[in-house]
Amino acid sequence: MHRFWRLAHRVLCTRYACAPVIPSAPCVLSARRHTHMLQNAAKIGHSSHVVTLDVRPQLLDALSALRDRVAAARFPLPLAGAPRARANRDELLAQLDDYLVPRLRQPEAPLLAVIGGSTGAGKSTLVNSLVGRRVSEAGVLRPTTRTPVLVCHPEDHHWFSGMRVLPQLTRVWRPHQEPGDDLPGLSGQSMEPVLRIETADTLPRNLALLDAPDIDSLVADNRVLAAELICAADIWVMVTTAARYADAVPWHMLRTAKENKATLVTVLDRVPHQVVTEVSRQYGALLTKAGLGEVPLFTVPELPESAWGGGLLPATAVAPLRTWLLHRAQEPGARHEAMARTAQGVLDSLMRRMPELAGAAAAQYAAALRLTSAVESAYDIEHARVKGRLQAGAVLSGGALKRWRAFPLDCTAGELLDSLVESLSELLLCSVTAADERVDEVWRREPAAEAPGLMDRDPTLESAEHRIGMAVRRWRRVMEEYAEEEVRGLEKSVAPDTEMVAALVATALLGGRRARNAGEGLAERIGAHSALRLRDRGGRLLTDYLDRTLNNERERRLAPLDALDVHAEPQAELIAALSVLQKER
Amino acid sequence: MTAVTAVTDHTDHADRPGDDPHGDDPHGDEPRGETPRGEASRGQERPRDERSRDGRLGGDRPAGGHDGDAHDGERRGTQGPGAAGRPAEAGPQEGRPRDERSGDGGTPQGRAEDARPADARSGEPRPSGAPSDGARSGGTEPSPARSEGRNPREARSEGRGTQEGRTEDTRADARTETTSSGGVRTEGASSGGVRSGDAPSEGGGRPGGNRAGDERSAGRPGRNRAGDERSAGAARDDAPSEDTRRKSIGLSKERRAVRKEAAAAEGRFRRGAGAGKPSAAGLPERAPAGEGDGHARVNADDGSARADGDAVWDDGLIARRVTEPATGGEPPAPDTRPAVQAPPAPLAYDAPLRARLDALRELVGISRARLDSGTLAEAGRVLDEAAARRKLSGQHTVVAIAGATGSGKSQLFNALAGVAISETGVRRPTTAAPIACSWSDGAATLIDRLGIPGRLRRRPLQSPEAEAQLRGLVLVDLPDHDSAAVQHREQVDRVLKLVDAVIWVVDPEKYADAVIHERYLRPMAGHAEVMFVVLNQVDRLPGEAAHQVLDDLRRLLDEDGIALGEHGEPGATVLALSALTGDGVGELREVLGQFVTRRNAPGRRISADVDATATQLRPAYVTGRRVGLSEEARDEFSDRLADAVGAVAAGEAAERAWRRNANRACGTPWLRLWRWTQERRDPQTGRLPVRDPADEEATARQRVEQAVRVVSDRAAYGLPAPWSLAVREAAVRGAQGLPEALDEMAARATTPARRPPRPGWWPIAVLAQASMTILQIVGGLWLVAQIVGVMSPNLGVPVLLMVAGIVGGPLVEWGSRMAARGPARRYGQEAERRLREAATGCGRARVLDPLAAELLRYREVREEYGRVTGAAPASVG
């Protein structure tokens, strides 16, 4: 629902000049305020130097570049504005692909009028009546129209049968039917949305009508589809009824249209004829109050013929609307103006929408940055803590300390080394889990961390333990090799056991103050100089391994975030594409 | 008493248009004078109700009476303005009989006196309305204090009760609070303060004396003020505009809310809850929107007082709701007194529902510390509603007609009522405010609760058969929920929470609108049993189509998850009708009649509410995973702690040291000699300077930390987030100081006071070794002597002796080494065990036990939740 509205909101931003020419309407039809409208049209015409569409190739290039940027924008983090931004992006894409680009490329294509409105407002009946035969299924069950139906003149068929507009909809074409035929229920309701194309001679050339699904029924797909279709419209006809004209949903849409200076046609349908005047007056008052006074309003009474999907309305009932549309379609000036204005409206709306998208992209990046920095700082803190603890000799505690006390009488060098290694990996594991905990705590407060794969990582502590254990054992092995190198340099006779030397070095490195004796013992055994050298190398190695291990874990933690691929670039690119477009206009 | 009861008749009609208590209709004058009194008596009902619910207030009738009076006072305050010309004595007079009724011995006098001064004081600024007002409030208000004091805690009530009776009303209130608990006291005071702050501004030139008195009795000025304000409103404008009236109602409500608070203050639980409240509650009260606030609080208070302590009322949401009961500003239906006309009995929930409500209250109470108030808000609301509804008439069923704009709600309403009550028209949206229509008397309080002002209450067309059929029905016509007018939707949302059943009106055009299905029907799917779905305007559909549409509607409802009441199963009733032609209205009437006659709608509604709350709370209580700390996890924790103190290494070291000593003791002297020289030559490492004050931090911190982390992870596994957080917190708290404690324990455990024990054979081995050496020496000497020639040459014996010595020495050494193995191992194991046990004990006391306690707490909560869901607790597991 909301998504739809967001979509609709954008949709209505097309600026469209309305200069309806009201024919002398039959009595049931109330054409409001035409003098006013004509005045208004004149005014618009005055300011309509924008209307001239000079479609240069540069503009199209800029537009397609912009389109690509928009298509590339991603909003993977579940921020507050993300759904809106995603909808915004989708709808912008739809509008560019379905309307603006095709329209600019082929200004001679027929005008497309989309009939939209609430469920049960009689959209299909209206389309059928405008066409003069049953092209769209009407009925009493809501929502009736689930498949949009496009009606055009047979000679215009090629414009719509291709993928020029609405490329995402599969085309369904049915050969002309006998008027008396029952419309077969659209049983073939496949998963993918389809667009049914009907041709009718009764419709003039250069005008196509699209019967859209409802905007407010229970079927969510309908609502989304309706919004998509509205994106492709040159003229939007909003249909409401006597029972509905105060509904919040259509009003929301109307208000949005007004905000975007879009011009639309409203049709007040199914008005019991006893109250035609009153209802249309009230509706008109509401429109005026909402600042939509100049929107053409056509009233269609509820006639027995229209009774719930029955037959067609008499031609007189829809004549004014038909005339209005015909005028748009056939009179070149009006047609060009209508078309150009809509296109211009979309172009204008880019000025507003692109920065919004860019803002959303920036917000995404900021959130990603926050998440990243939470990880970074957690790991930094833990890194510092580990270093401090190493210096304090935290590794030489517990079992390792006991071993060291017993060394060398009651404990072999190998055992001492084992326990030191174990203790060291425990220290690292502890700091890694602590860092993870910190990260979780910060992320829990970040809405962006709800993104799939960030928080709900499987408890891979075991594997972290494994990785850390590997790294520490490798360090030990290298230490032993270092020791061996040093020992080899000594005379054979006095050369002590390599393992003993390794154990002593490890103790001296890991035991901090507590293992002063180890350093002394080492110096006694292999000489002060080489002892110092060995300790230096071992120390560097230890730092190296430590950093590598922690960085490794940090990277692992950041990997899912990196995989989301949130960068700073889209923001700049969107803005850049927009400014190029502005230059080309 | 009799006089009072006689009067009630009138009051009961308050809900009738003619008797509108708020006095904007022509009849107002006559009944108005008496209404208050009637209400006073009506007021009795509530305390009694409470008492019975409490089950512990025996024979406290008077108190009840007073409570009633309190309401009465307010009520009268509300109505005071209307009775502008009333003599000032009215107050005292009324006060007295009531007192006597209360049977409280000496008090009446004092009260009456009290009342008078109050009268005088408040009367000063205002010529007519105010005095009576003040008197009323003065005379009546002691009672609430007393009754409240008594209600919840009999022990306290006696002495203070009378005293309070004599003192100023509000002061009494304040005092009750004072005695009850600190937190509450502040609350009372502060809310009073808010009011007193208001008083000057709103009441206009209120005399200073009054305010001085206020200082002691914080609550008081507010009360007077409210009355004044009301009277002021009346004075300003005889037929006060709806707004002012509503406002004054709100105020009276507010007052009530505060008073109620005092009552509820007795609840033991309140203490903690009260703390944050005053400001929160006090502020909103003033705003017009504060209506809701005042209400909720009242409800909550009732609930909590009853529950003896769930301070349900301190979270924000409840505060928001406070107005509703206040709306019902009047005391509850007067069923308790012998009335001329059968008064509606209060609602009684059936036992399972009662149990579930109690469980929910308990649940909210025990999880308040863990869950944020937002999560519990809905539960609090449901409890409030349940409590509020329970106090009101059980004879009536409030049914709301809801639907989209233009669906024909008002038309249906009119069709059911038989008269054109509600405006219908082509204009959209038509109905702007809810309108109530009651088929029988006594529903005034119910309608009050909905916040429907008197001028929007109607009676149906009087016809005996209709009355018989729909007796007990209170029909409410709601505004639309889908028009552009947002306030309509707000009204609908508010009222829908309070009614007992809903008739959803849809029409062929709108029956598939997303708004109604997604916003209302789906969330309320659990309320199917108290739901009617009516397809209106079938006259607009051609023949067959009506069936199709109805079927489609059924399908949609089914998709919404609403059980349909077909084939006698419980569920929503779906009907097609045309309010315009009257087609099908009869059927609806019939169904409604049956529905109302069953009188179980309120209970079902509350039950469905509880269901919905339980579902909503489910993620906070249940994860569907197995919960608990397994034995393995505990063992693992112990192992890790033992590792942290190095138990294994210590044991091994001790074993080896012991064996080494044994070997040395039993070794051949030559070997010892060699070793000694060896040792002298070799530099010693770790063992050498055994100055080990470095024993600070002998325990591996990282291991302890990790152990705690792992065990708390294990314990928190499968717990809902709040509880898992609690478990972790408990673990972290326990882990503080654990390494130090382990250090200490380990130090104590590793330093056995005495020397290591020696096996019995040790001296023998030493002796044998010595004798072997002696044999060697003897043999050697003998040989030397032979060589020297001192002795006769006899090689055999000395050689034999020497060989025996040489062979026997190592033999003995080997033998004793073998023999020493066992004891050494035992010794080492003993050392390890001591350390391990020390560590385990430490860990258990500091970490495991708190964890287990936390888990137990969760389990209790979980069981409570199971009781709330009402299903077999096991199945919820």
Boltz contact constraints between the chains, C-beta under 6 A:
constraints:
  - contact:
      token1: [A, 1]
      token2: [B, 514]
      max_distance: 6.0
  - contact:
      token1: [A, 119]
      token2: [B, 512]
      max_distance: 6.0
  - contact:
      token1: [A, 120]
      token2: [B, 509]
      max_distance: 6.0
  - contact:
      token1: [A, 140]
      token2: [B, 545]
      max_distance: 6.0
  - contact:
      token1: [A, 140]
      token2: [B, 548]
      max_distance: 6.0
  - contact:
      token1: [A, 140]
      token2: [B, 549]
      max_distance: 6.0
  - contact:
      token1: [A, 141]
      token2: [B, 552]
      max_distance: 6.0
  - contact:
      token1: [A, 142]
      token2: [B, 512]
      max_distance: 6.0
  - contact:
      token1: [A, 143]
      token2: [B, 512]
      max_distance: 6.0
  - contact:
      token1: [A, 216]
      token2: [B, 513]
      max_distance: 6.0
  - contact:
      token1: [A, 216]
      token2: [B, 514]
      max_distance: 6.0
  - contact:
      token1: [A, 217]
      token2: [B, 512]
      max_distance: 6.0
  - contact:
      token1: [A, 217]
      token2: [B, 514]
      max_distance: 6.0
  - contact:
      token1: [A, 218]
      token2: [B, 512]
      max_distance: 6.0
  - contact:
      token1: [A, 218]
      token2: [B, 514]
      max_distance: 6.0
  - contact:
      token1: [A, 218]
      token2: [B, 517]
      max_distance: 6.0
  - contact:
      token1: [A, 243]
      token2: [B, 406]
      max_distance: 6.0
  - contact:
      token1: [A, 243]
      token2: [B, 509]
      max_distance: 6.0
  - contact:
      token1: [A, 245]
      token2: [B, 428]
      max_distance: 6.0
  - contact:
      token1: [A, 246]
      token2: [B, 405]
      max_distance: 6.0
  - contact:
      token1: [A, 246]
      token2: [B, 428]
      max_distance: 6.0
  - contact:
      token1: [A, 246]
      token2: [B, 429]
      max_distance: 6.0
  - contact:
      token1: [A, 246]
      token2: [B, 483]
      max_distance: 6.0
  - contact:
      token1: [A, 246]
      token2: [B, 484]
      max_distance: 6.0
  - contact:
      token1: [A, 247]
      token2: [B, 482]
      max_distance: 6.0
  - contact:
      token1: [A, 248]
      token2: [B, 482]
      max_distance: 6.0
  - contact:
      token1: [A, 248]
      token2: [B, 483]
      max_distance: 6.0
  - contact:
      token1: [A, 248]
      token2: [B, 484]
      max_distance: 6.0
  - contact:
      token1: [A, 251]
      token2: [B, 484]
      max_distance: 6.0
  - contact:
      token1: [A, 275]
      token2: [B, 426]
      max_distance: 6.0
  - contact:
      token1: [A, 278]
      token2: [B, 426]
      max_distance: 6.0
  - contact:
      token1: [A, 279]
      token2: [B, 426]
      max_distance: 6.0
  - contact:
      token1: [A, 282]
      token2: [B, 427]
      max_distance: 6.0
  - contact:
      token1: [A, 307]
      token2: [B, 542]
      max_distance: 6.0
  - contact:
      token1: [A, 308]
      token2: [B, 541]
      max_distance: 6.0
  - contact:
      token1: [A, 308]
      token2: [B, 545]
      max_distance: 6.0
  - contact:
      token1: [A, 394]
      token2: [B, 701]
      max_distance: 6.0
  - contact:
      token1: [A, 397]
      token2: [B, 697]
      max_distance: 6.0
  - contact:
      token1: [A, 397]
      token2: [B, 698]
      max_distance: 6.0
  - contact:
      token1: [A, 397]
      token2: [B, 700]
      max_distance: 6.0
  - contact:
      token1: [A, 398]
      token2: [B, 644]
      max_distance: 6.0
  - contact:
      token1: [A, 398]
      token2: [B, 645]
      max_distance: 6.0
  - contact:
      token1: [A, 398]
      token2: [B, 646]
      max_distance: 6.0
  - contact:
      token1: [A, 398]
      token2: [B, 699]
      max_distance: 6.0
  - contact:
      token1: [A, 398]
      token2: [B, 700]
      max_distance: 6.0
  - contact:
      token1: [A, 398]
      token2: [B, 703]
      max_distance: 6.0
  - contact:
      token1: [A, 399]
      token2: [B, 646]
      max_distance: 6.0
  - contact:
      token1: [A, 399]
      token2: [B, 649]
      max_distance: 6.0
  - contact:
      token1: [A, 401]
      token2: [B, 698]
      max_distance: 6.0
  - contact:
      token1: [A, 402]
      token2: [B, 646]
      max_distance: 6.0
  - contact:
      token1: [A, 402]
      token2: [B, 649]
      max_distance: 6.0
  - contact:
      token1: [A, 402]
      token2: [B, 650]
      max_distance: 6.0
  - contact:
      token1: [A, 402]
      token2: [B, 653]
      max_distance: 6.0
  - contact:
      token1: [A, 403]
      token2: [B, 649]
      max_distance: 6.0
  - contact:
      token1: [A, 404]
      token2: [B, 686]
      max_distance: 6.0
  - contact:
      token1: [A, 405]
      token2: [B, 686]
      max_distance: 6.0
  - contact:
      token1: [A, 406]
      token2: [B, 653]
      max_distance: 6.0
  - contact:
      token1: [A, 407]
      token2: [B, 686]
      max_distance: 6.0
  - contact:
      token1: [A, 408]
      token2: [B, 685]
      max_distance: 6.0
  - contact:
      token1: [A, 409]
      token2: [B, 687]
      max_distance: 6.0
  - contact:
      token1: [A, 410]
      token2: [B, 653]
      max_distance: 6.0
  - contact:
      token1: [A, 410]
      token2: [B, 656]
      max_distance: 6.0
  - contact:
      token1: [A, 410]
      token2: [B, 657]
      max_distance: 6.0
  - contact:
      token1: [A, 426]
      token2: [B, 702]
      max_distance: 6.0
  - contact:
      token1: [A, 426]
      token2: [B, 703]
      max_distance: 6.0
  - contact:
      token1: [A, 427]
      token2: [B, 702]
      max_distance: 6.0
  - contact:
      token1: [A, 430]
      token2: [B, 702]
      max_distance: 6.0
  - contact:
      token1: [A, 430]
      token2: [B, 705]
      max_distance: 6.0
  - contact:
      token1: [A, 430]
      token2: [B, 706]
      max_distance: 6.0
  - contact:
      token1: [A, 433]
      token2: [B, 709]
      max_distance: 6.0
  - contact:
      token1: [A, 514]
      token2: [B, 694]
      max_distance: 6.0
  - contact:
      token1: [A, 521]
      token2: [B, 685]
      max_distance: 6.0
  - contact:
      token1: [A, 524]
      token2: [B, 683]
      max_distance: 6.0
